[in-house]
């Protein structure tokens, strides 16, 4: 029984480390200064965190080291942002109406610029 507990604890620790260290890659333009790239990465990382906290329950999650976020089209992202900012989508995206426009922009930027999972 003691060995089972140790084995389960070890498996859980490995899973937590693997999920925590998962790195998302982004489609950023090549000719970009280091300063601009750092600012974009900060914005995208904030978007990733906000997405996980507010959107992933309904729109996929990060599990088992794989990116299970839906591949939204640019049109879908524009329509989604517009609907939330106009406050006419309270039923389906009520959590988004509680976010600031800046937080929503972070999430939209994260979704638009991340490299899609396979």
Beta strands, then each sheet from edge to edge (+ up, - down):
strand 1: 62-63
strand 2: 66-67
sheet 1: 1+ 2-
end
